[in-house]
Amino acid sequence: MTKDVIALTQRMPDPATMLAGLLSGGPDNLVDTTGEGAVIRLCDEEGRPLVSVEAPLLVQVPGEAERLLGATPPPVPYWWTEARATTGVEHAERLAGAFAARLATLADGSAWPPEAAAHNLAVVKSEGVSVAPPPAAGQATVDVLTDKVAVVIQDRPVVAMTAWLSDAYQTAANAKLGLQIVSPPGTTLSPAVRDSLSHWPSRWVLRDERDGYYDGLTGAVLSWQDGMFAPVASPDATDDAPRTQLAASYQEVTATDEHQLAITFRTTHPADERLVLGGALEAIWRELTGEPPAGWGTAEPATLPWSPRQLTDIAYERAPAPTWFVVVGSPDRPGLATIRVKRTKAGVEEYVTLAFGYGPDEEPPVDALPRAAELLATRHRLTSMLIQIRKARRDLAVPPHFEGPGVPFAFVLGAEEVHQMPNGRARNTPLSQPPVPLGPKARPALYYLLPGDPSDLSGWQDFERLMRHLKGE
């Protein structure tokens, strides 16, 4: 099991400050660097990792510490330094806490969680501790590794797609393993992580007093079986009617009047050196909120102020490999998007998932959606877009209990896709309302309005009929 401790400081922890923090564990020579200086790792005599310290991140986006930690950071910009302790090894958690507390003192800041400061900079016993030898120091840390899954334990209020978790996910994917994240009760999940757990046998596993473990996204009661967490059969299940037992905690839901506007869309651009990515996302963000995104990054927390040019430079450097980004909004208007940029035969594709949260006294700006769709269709080479409305949390965090699915509000088909369909198929649909043309009359995109009532799931039947019709089935 690992335990995360984070220092949020006004000043950058320079090498001397980092050294002082690490030496809070005692006078021994404990310090070395790996990964081109990005990670410092301490191990015991048997090579087991005690503490891994990542390079400090300069956070220039307001609201990230509040969103992911529930902590009050110094004013933006500030430095975010993570230490990860292996709690199964004696003294490791105390060493990480002492490190973060010392950093907070020397670089003007605070340590998270608050109890980390309780270590009071006391010297922690460090006999038998040494620097991690390669290649162990270069490997992603997981808590349990089997021939089916990599299991990581995350004890933080929001399981976020940190650089460390992203590395663990990628390492598992390269080895053709699932990733199973285990967290305590009361934890929530960042939407950026949820999308990465959609492939079996990856799961979000919650510890639970009544049922032991359950899947935070489906509610299935789980147990450790054949090298991974797997569903427990319901007592009334049979071979002919298999059923999964549902956790009681997952079913305990308090109704609220909060909503989310969820949008997924894809754009396809010609591969051109003048191409700037992120323009479609900024256009729809401005149309729906009146402001651009606040920040972006290749992991959470998002550390950089919004800049399509810088985002494009990163994608260009990593091409032809795909690149994943997270984009966040201001604290006043919760918004979060992920962008996956991929080079294909058709050109450069951007696949975007986007969500905004609204409270009981706020209404999603549904009247602005046709204008936003037209902007993307006429200026950003929109391929397709699905818009949903769902009853879900304003802060966008994914809770470990049932949330109703989104209901389709509208679907948009790009101008090129409409043009390629034979015999006016895109215009003549089985829906009760004809599609609304967007853009030039000679070559329009089409906006299909669907029921969109979060209390009525029949909208999915209309959407399915539309999809079958457009595919010619």
C-alpha positions as CSV (number, residue, x, y, z in Angstrom):
1,M,0.0,0.0,0.0
2,T,1.2,3.5,-0.7
3,K,0.5,6.7,1.2
4,D,0.7,10.1,-0.6
5,V,2.0,13.2,1.2
6,I,2.1,16.5,-0.7
7,A,3.9,19.8,0.1
8,L,2.3,23.0,-1.3
9,T,4.8,25.8,-1.1
10,Q,5.2,29.4,-2.2
11,R,8.8,29.0,-3.2
12,M,10.4,26.3,-5.3
13,P,12.0,23.6,-3.2
14,D,15.6,23.9,-4.5
15,P,18.1,21.1,-4.2
16,A,19.3,22.2,-0.8
17,T,15.7,22.3,0.5
18,M,14.9,18.9,-1.0
19,L,18.1,17.5,0.6
20,A,17.1,19.0,4.0
21,G,13.7,17.4,3.7
22,L,15.1,14.0,2.9
23,L,17.7,14.2,5.7
24,S,14.8,14.7,8.2
25,G,14.9,11.0,8.2
26,G,18.4,10.9,9.7
27,P,22.0,11.7,9.0
28,D,22.6,8.9,6.6
29,N,23.3,9.5,2.9
30,L,19.8,8.8,1.5
31,V,19.7,10.8,-1.6
32,D,20.1,9.9,-5.3
33,T,18.1,10.7,-8.4
34,T,16.6,8.6,-11.2
35,G,14.6,9.3,-14.4
36,E,16.9,12.2,-15.4
37,G,16.4,13.7,-12.0
38,A,12.6,13.5,-12.0
39,V,12.3,11.0,-9.1
40,I,14.2,10.4,-5.9
41,R,13.6,7.0,-4.4
42,L,14.7,5.6,-1.0
43,C,14.8,1.9,-0.4
44,D,15.7,-0.4,2.5
45,E,18.5,-3.0,2.4
46,E,16.3,-5.5,0.6
47,G,15.5,-3.1,-2.2
48,R,11.9,-2.4,-1.1
49,P,10.9,1.2,-1.9
50,L,10.2,3.4,1.2
51,V,9.6,6.8,-0.3
52,S,9.5,8.2,-3.9
53,V,9.7,11.9,-4.3
54,E,8.7,13.5,-7.6
55,A,10.1,16.7,-9.1
56,P,8.2,19.8,-7.9
57,L,5.4,21.0,-10.2
58,L,4.7,24.7,-10.7
59,V,0.9,25.1,-10.6
60,Q,-0.3,28.2,-12.4
61,V,-4.0,27.2,-12.5
62,P,-6.4,28.2,-9.6
63,G,-8.6,25.7,-7.9
64,E,-6.6,22.5,-8.5
65,A,-5.5,21.9,-4.9
66,E,-9.1,22.6,-3.8
67,R,-10.5,20.2,-6.4
68,L,-8.2,17.3,-5.9
69,L,-7.1,17.6,-2.2
70,G,-9.7,19.8,-0.5
71,A,-6.7,21.9,0.6
72,T,-6.0,25.6,0.6
73,P,-2.8,26.3,-1.2
74,P,-0.6,29.4,-1.4
75,P,-1.7,32.0,-4.0
76,V,-1.1,31.0,-7.6
77,P,1.6,30.2,-8.8
78,Y,2.8,27.7,-6.2
79,W,4.8,24.5,-6.1
80,W,3.3,21.0,-5.7
81,T,5.8,18.3,-4.5
82,E,4.5,14.7,-4.0
83,A,6.1,12.1,-1.8
84,R,4.8,8.5,-1.9
85,A,5.4,6.3,1.0
86,T,5.1,2.5,1.1
87,T,3.1,2.0,4.3
88,G,3.8,-1.7,4.4
89,V,7.4,-0.9,5.5
90,E,8.1,0.5,8.9
91,H,9.0,4.2,9.1
92,A,8.2,4.9,5.5
93,E,5.0,7.0,6.1
94,R,6.7,8.9,9.0
95,L,9.7,9.6,6.7
96,A,7.4,10.9,3.9
97,G,5.5,13.1,6.5
98,A,8.6,14.5,7.9
99,F,9.9,15.3,4.4
100,A,6.7,17.2,3.5
101,A,6.6,19.0,6.8
102,R,10.2,20.1,6.4
103,L,9.6,21.3,2.8
104,A,6.6,23.2,4.0
105,T,8.6,25.0,6.6
106,L,11.6,25.8,4.5
107,A,9.7,26.8,1.3
108,D,6.8,28.7,3.0
109,G,3.7,26.5,2.6
110,S,1.7,23.6,4.0
111,A,1.7,19.9,4.0
112,W,-1.2,17.6,2.9
113,P,-2.8,15.8,4.6
114,P,-2.8,18.1,7.6
115,E,-1.7,15.3,9.9
116,A,1.6,15.1,7.9
117,A,2.7,18.1,9.9
118,A,2.3,16.2,13.1
119,H,5.6,14.5,12.4
120,N,7.0,17.8,13.6
121,L,10.2,17.4,11.6
122,A,11.3,14.7,14.0
123,V,14.2,12.6,12.9
124,V,13.0,9.2,11.8
125,K,15.0,6.0,12.2
126,S,16.8,5.2,9.0
127,E,19.1,2.4,9.7
128,G,19.3,0.0,6.7
129,V,18.0,2.6,4.3
130,S,19.8,3.2,1.0
131,V,19.2,4.6,-2.5
132,A,17.1,2.5,-4.8
133,P,19.4,0.7,-7.3
134,P,18.5,0.7,-11.0
135,P,16.3,-0.6,-12.6
136,A,14.0,-0.7,-9.7
137,A,14.1,3.0,-9.3
138,G,12.9,3.5,-12.9
139,Q,9.8,1.3,-12.6
140,A,6.2,2.4,-11.9
141,T,5.3,1.5,-8.3
142,V,2.3,-0.9,-7.9
143,D,1.2,-2.5,-4.8
144,V,0.2,-6.0,-6.2
145,L,1.2,-7.4,-9.5
146,T,-0.2,-10.6,-11.0
147,D,-0.4,-12.1,-14.5
148,K,-3.8,-10.4,-14.9
149,V,-3.8,-7.0,-13.2
150,A,-1.6,-4.3,-11.6
151,V,-3.2,-3.1,-8.3
152,V,-2.5,0.3,-6.8
153,I,-3.9,1.6,-3.6
154,Q,-4.8,5.3,-3.5
155,D,-5.6,6.9,-0.1
156,R,-6.5,10.5,-1.2
157,P,-9.9,12.3,-1.4
158,V,-10.0,12.3,-5.2
159,V,-8.2,9.6,-7.2
160,A,-6.8,11.8,-10.0
161,M,-4.8,11.0,-13.1
162,T,-1.5,12.1,-11.6
163,A,1.7,11.6,-13.6
164,W,2.5,8.6,-11.4
165,L,-0.9,6.9,-11.9
166,S,-0.7,7.7,-15.6
167,D,2.6,5.9,-15.7
168,A,1.2,2.9,-13.8
169,Y,-1.7,2.8,-16.2
170,Q,0.5,2.9,-19.3
171,T,2.9,0.3,-17.9
172,A,0.0,-2.0,-17.2
173,A,-1.5,-1.4,-20.7
174,N,1.9,-2.2,-22.3
175,A,2.1,-5.4,-20.4
176,K,-1.6,-6.2,-21.5
177,L,-2.7,-6.1,-17.8
178,G,-5.7,-4.4,-16.3
179,L,-5.3,-1.7,-13.7
180,Q,-7.3,-2.0,-10.5
181,I,-7.4,1.0,-8.1
182,V,-8.3,0.4,-4.5
183,S,-9.4,3.3,-2.3
184,P,-11.1,3.8,1.1
185,P,-14.7,4.8,1.7
186,G,-15.6,8.4,0.9
187,T,-13.2,8.6,-2.0
188,T,-14.3,10.1,-5.3
189,L,-12.9,9.6,-8.8
190,S,-11.7,12.3,-11.3
191,P,-13.6,12.0,-14.6
192,A,-10.1,11.8,-16.2
193,V,-9.5,8.5,-14.5
194,R,-13.0,7.0,-15.0
195,D,-12.5,7.0,-18.8
196,S,-9.3,4.9,-18.3
197,L,-11.1,2.1,-16.4
198,S,-13.6,1.2,-19.0
199,H,-11.8,-1.9,-20.2
200,W,-12.0,-5.2,-18.3
201,P,-10.5,-6.2,-16.0
202,S,-9.7,-2.6,-14.9
203,R,-11.8,-1.4,-11.9
204,W,-12.2,1.1,-9.2
205,V,-12.4,-0.9,-6.0
206,L,-13.8,0.6,-2.8
207,R,-13.2,-0.9,0.6
208,D,-16.5,-1.3,2.5
209,E,-17.4,-2.3,6.0
210,R,-20.5,-4.3,5.0
211,D,-19.5,-6.0,1.8
212,G,-15.7,-6.0,1.9
213,Y,-15.0,-4.6,-1.5
214,Y,-17.2,-3.3,-4.4
215,D,-16.8,-1.7,-7.8
216,G,-17.3,2.0,-7.4
217,L,-18.6,2.4,-11.0
218,T,-21.0,-0.6,-11.2
219,G,-21.7,-1.4,-7.6
220,A,-20.8,-5.1,-8.0
221,V,-19.5,-6.7,-4.8
222,L,-16.0,-7.9,-5.3
223,S,-13.5,-10.4,-3.9
224,W,-10.0,-11.4,-4.7
225,Q,-10.2,-14.3,-7.1
226,D,-7.6,-15.9,-9.3
227,G,-5.2,-13.0,-9.1
228,M,-7.6,-10.0,-9.4
229,F,-10.7,-8.4,-7.9
230,A,-13.8,-10.0,-9.6
231,P,-17.6,-9.9,-9.0
232,V,-19.2,-12.1,-6.4
233,A,-22.3,-14.0,-7.6
234,S,-25.6,-13.1,-6.1
235,P,-27.1,-15.7,-3.8
236,D,-30.1,-16.2,-6.2
237,A,-27.9,-16.6,-9.3
238,T,-28.0,-19.7,-11.4
239,D,-26.1,-21.0,-14.3
240,D,-29.0,-20.0,-16.6
241,A,-29.4,-16.6,-14.9
242,P,-26.1,-15.4,-13.6
243,R,-26.4,-12.3,-11.4
244,T,-23.9,-10.1,-9.6
245,Q,-24.4,-9.1,-5.9
246,L,-24.9,-5.4,-5.6
247,A,-23.2,-3.5,-2.6
248,A,-25.6,-1.7,-0.2
249,S,-23.3,1.3,-0.1
250,Y,-23.6,1.8,-3.8
251,Q,-27.4,1.9,-3.6
252,E,-27.5,4.6,-0.9
253,V,-28.1,7.7,-2.9
254,T,-29.3,11.1,-1.8
255,A,-31.2,12.9,-4.5
256,T,-30.0,16.4,-5.5
257,D,-31.0,18.8,-8.2
258,E,-27.5,19.1,-9.6
259,H,-26.9,18.4,-13.3
260,Q,-24.1,18.0,-15.8
261,L,-23.9,18.8,-19.4
262,A,-21.7,16.1,-21.0
263,I,-20.4,16.5,-24.6
264,T,-18.2,14.2,-26.6
265,F,-17.0,15.1,-30.1
266,R,-14.4,14.3,-32.7
267,T,-12.6,16.6,-35.2
268,T,-10.4,15.5,-38.1
269,H,-7.8,17.9,-39.5
270,P,-5.4,17.6,-42.4
271,A,-1.9,17.0,-41.2
272,D,-0.4,20.4,-41.7
273,E,2.5,22.1,-39.9
274,R,0.3,25.2,-39.4
275,L,-2.3,23.2,-37.5
276,V,-3.1,24.4,-34.0
277,L,-4.9,21.9,-31.8
278,G,-7.4,22.7,-29.0
279,G,-9.3,25.4,-31.0
280,A,-12.5,23.4,-31.1
281,L,-12.5,22.9,-27.4
282,E,-11.8,26.6,-26.7
283,A,-14.6,27.6,-29.1
284,I,-17.3,25.5,-27.4
285,W,-16.0,26.4,-24.0
286,R,-16.3,30.1,-24.7
287,E,-19.7,29.7,-26.3
288,L,-21.1,27.8,-23.3
289,T,-19.4,29.7,-20.4
290,G,-18.3,33.0,-21.8
291,E,-14.7,32.3,-21.0
292,P,-11.8,30.1,-22.2
293,P,-10.6,27.1,-20.3
294,A,-8.4,28.0,-17.3
295,G,-5.6,25.4,-17.6
296,W,-4.3,22.2,-19.1
297,G,-1.7,19.5,-18.6
298,T,-0.6,16.0,-19.5
299,A,-1.7,14.8,-16.0
300,E,-3.5,16.1,-12.9
301,P,-3.2,18.6,-11.4
302,A,-3.4,20.8,-14.5
303,T,-0.5,23.1,-14.1
304,L,-0.3,25.4,-17.1
305,P,-2.5,28.3,-18.2
306,W,-4.6,27.5,-21.2
307,S,-2.5,27.7,-24.4
308,P,-3.5,25.9,-27.6
309,R,-0.1,26.7,-29.1
310,Q,1.8,25.0,-26.2
311,L,-0.6,22.1,-26.3
312,T,0.0,21.7,-30.0
313,D,3.8,21.7,-29.5
314,I,3.6,18.8,-27.0
315,A,1.5,16.8,-29.4
316,Y,3.9,17.5,-32.3
317,E,6.9,16.4,-30.2
318,R,5.2,13.1,-29.3
319,A,3.9,12.3,-32.8
320,P,3.2,9.8,-34.2
321,A,2.4,8.5,-30.8
322,P,-1.0,9.6,-29.4
323,T,-1.1,12.3,-26.7
324,W,-3.6,12.7,-23.9
325,F,-4.4,16.0,-22.2
326,V,-6.6,17.2,-19.3
327,V,-8.2,20.6,-19.5
328,V,-10.0,22.4,-16.5
329,G,-12.2,25.4,-16.0
330,S,-12.3,28.1,-13.4
331,P,-13.5,27.2,-9.8
332,D,-16.7,29.3,-10.4
333,R,-17.7,27.2,-13.4
334,P,-16.7,23.6,-12.9
335,G,-15.6,22.1,-16.2
336,L,-13.2,19.3,-17.2
337,A,-12.2,17.9,-20.5
338,T,-9.9,15.3,-21.8
339,I,-8.4,15.5,-25.3
340,R,-6.8,12.5,-27.1
341,V,-4.8,13.5,-30.1
342,K,-4.0,10.7,-32.6
343,R,-2.5,10.6,-36.1
344,T,-4.6,8.5,-38.5
345,K,-4.8,8.0,-42.3
346,A,-7.5,10.7,-42.4
347,G,-5.2,13.2,-40.7
348,V,-4.9,14.4,-37.1
349,E,-7.9,13.5,-34.9
350,E,-9.0,15.1,-31.7
351,Y,-11.4,13.1,-29.5
352,V,-12.8,15.3,-26.7
353,T,-14.9,14.4,-23.7
354,L,-16.2,17.5,-21.9
355,A,-18.5,18.1,-18.9
356,F,-19.8,21.2,-17.1
357,G,-21.5,21.1,-13.7
358,Y,-24.6,23.0,-12.6
359,G,-26.2,23.5,-9.2
360,P,-29.9,23.4,-8.3
361,D,-30.4,27.1,-9.2
362,E,-28.4,26.9,-12.4
363,E,-29.6,25.8,-15.9
364,P,-27.4,24.3,-18.5
365,P,-27.1,26.7,-21.5
366,V,-29.0,24.4,-23.9
367,D,-30.0,27.4,-26.1
368,A,-26.3,28.0,-26.9
369,L,-25.7,24.4,-28.1
370,P,-26.7,24.8,-31.8
371,R,-24.4,27.9,-32.1
372,A,-21.6,26.0,-30.5
373,A,-22.1,23.0,-32.8
374,E,-22.2,25.3,-35.8
375,L,-18.9,26.9,-34.8
376,L,-17.2,23.5,-34.6
377,A,-18.8,22.4,-37.9
378,T,-17.8,25.4,-39.9
379,R,-14.4,26.3,-38.4
380,H,-13.0,23.2,-36.8
381,R,-13.8,20.3,-39.1
382,L,-16.3,18.6,-36.7
383,T,-16.9,14.9,-37.5
384,S,-19.6,14.1,-35.0
385,M,-20.9,15.2,-31.5
386,L,-23.1,13.7,-28.9
387,I,-24.6,16.0,-26.2
388,Q,-26.1,14.5,-23.0
389,I,-27.7,15.9,-19.8
390,R,-27.5,13.9,-16.6
391,K,-28.3,14.1,-13.0
392,A,-24.9,14.2,-11.4
393,R,-22.7,16.3,-9.1
394,R,-21.9,19.9,-9.9
395,D,-18.2,19.4,-9.0
396,L,-17.9,16.7,-11.6
397,A,-16.3,14.2,-9.1
398,V,-17.5,10.6,-9.7
399,P,-18.9,9.2,-6.4
400,P,-18.8,5.6,-5.4
401,H,-22.6,5.2,-5.6
402,F,-25.2,5.0,-8.3
403,E,-25.6,8.0,-10.6
404,G,-28.1,7.9,-13.4
405,P,-26.8,7.7,-16.9
406,G,-26.9,10.7,-19.2
407,V,-29.7,11.1,-21.7
408,P,-29.1,12.2,-25.3
409,F,-30.1,15.8,-25.9
410,A,-28.7,16.2,-29.4
411,F,-26.4,14.6,-32.0
412,V,-24.5,16.5,-34.6
413,L,-23.1,15.0,-37.9
414,G,-20.3,16.9,-39.6
415,A,-20.7,18.4,-43.1
416,E,-18.3,16.0,-44.7
417,E,-20.1,13.0,-43.2
418,V,-23.5,14.4,-44.3
419,H,-22.2,14.9,-47.8
420,Q,-20.9,11.3,-48.1
421,M,-24.3,9.7,-47.2
422,P,-26.3,8.7,-50.3
423,N,-29.9,9.6,-51.2
424,G,-30.4,12.2,-48.5
425,R,-30.2,9.6,-45.8
426,A,-28.8,12.1,-43.3
427,R,-31.8,14.5,-43.7
428,N,-34.6,11.9,-43.8
429,T,-34.6,10.2,-40.5
430,P,-37.1,8.2,-38.3
431,L,-37.1,11.0,-35.7
432,S,-40.2,13.1,-35.2
433,Q,-38.3,16.3,-35.8
434,P,-36.2,17.0,-38.9
435,P,-32.6,17.9,-38.4
436,V,-31.5,21.5,-38.2
437,P,-28.9,22.5,-40.9
438,L,-25.8,24.2,-39.6
439,G,-23.5,26.3,-41.8
440,P,-23.6,26.7,-45.6
441,K,-26.8,25.6,-47.3
442,A,-24.8,23.8,-50.0
443,R,-22.9,21.7,-47.6
444,P,-24.4,21.8,-44.1
445,A,-23.8,19.9,-40.9
446,L,-26.9,18.5,-39.3
447,Y,-28.2,19.0,-35.7
448,Y,-30.6,16.2,-34.5
449,L,-32.6,17.2,-31.5
450,L,-33.5,14.4,-29.1
451,P,-35.8,14.3,-26.0
452,G,-32.9,15.0,-23.5
453,D,-35.0,14.5,-20.3
454,P,-32.7,13.0,-17.6
455,S,-35.7,11.3,-16.0
456,D,-36.7,9.6,-19.3
457,L,-34.2,7.0,-20.7
458,S,-36.3,6.5,-23.8
459,G,-34.1,9.1,-25.4
460,W,-31.5,6.3,-25.9
461,Q,-34.1,4.4,-28.0
462,D,-34.4,7.4,-30.3
463,F,-30.6,7.7,-30.5
464,E,-30.2,4.0,-31.3
465,R,-32.8,4.3,-34.1
466,L,-31.0,7.3,-35.5
467,M,-27.6,5.6,-35.5
468,R,-29.0,2.5,-37.2
469,H,-30.6,4.7,-39.9
470,L,-27.4,6.7,-40.5
471,K,-25.4,3.5,-40.8
472,G,-28.0,2.2,-43.4
473,E,-29.0,-0.8,-41.2
